[in-house]
Amino acid sequence: MPAGTVDASVDDEWSFAQTLRHLVMATDTWLGRAVLGLDQPYHPLGQPHAE
């Protein structure tokens, strides 16, 4: 990817980086919390849906 496109947002949608961070958060929620039952399953890079 060209420099700067990872953080570019198009039509008010999440950028590529934000999307990957949200997938980290979703995986932590599903696997870490629901499946493994961890009390603190979230990685610091994860990004919650904040609407």
TAZIGI-V288357 format. One record per helix or strand. SS is the DSSP state (alpha for helix, beta for strand). FROM is the first residue (numbers start at 1). TO is the last residue. Records with the same first field share a line. If there is no record, write none. Layout:
SS->FROM-TO / FROM-TO
//
This chain:
alpha->16-35
//
